[in-house]
């Protein structure tokens, strides 16, 4: 985000950054002091016709997947009330997609 001129990145505390866009959207990402991994992200979400709500996504159960740390648990709260949670059972990376497959153009939709 710091390379996108329409965004601003600032320190929002000792272990947090805030990223803001030109159109008013923003997210605050808080990191664990010991690991440097994201603990949570907080942002405003516009509801259909209603006032914006604050959404907090809290990440946990970090595991190593092919050398990359990824969260296997996500808790989602909206205005400080639990709105959902996700539990990942398995993550696979780089499972065989070849560069030539990426360059294929999709077939046009049939009418």
Buried (B, 14 or more C-beta within 10 A) or exposed (E): EEEEEEBBBEEBEEBBBBBBEEEEEBBBBBBEEEEEEBBBBBBEEEEEEEEEBEBBBBBEEBEEBEEEEBBBBBBEBBEEEEEEEEEEEEEEEEEEEEEEEEEEEEEEEEE
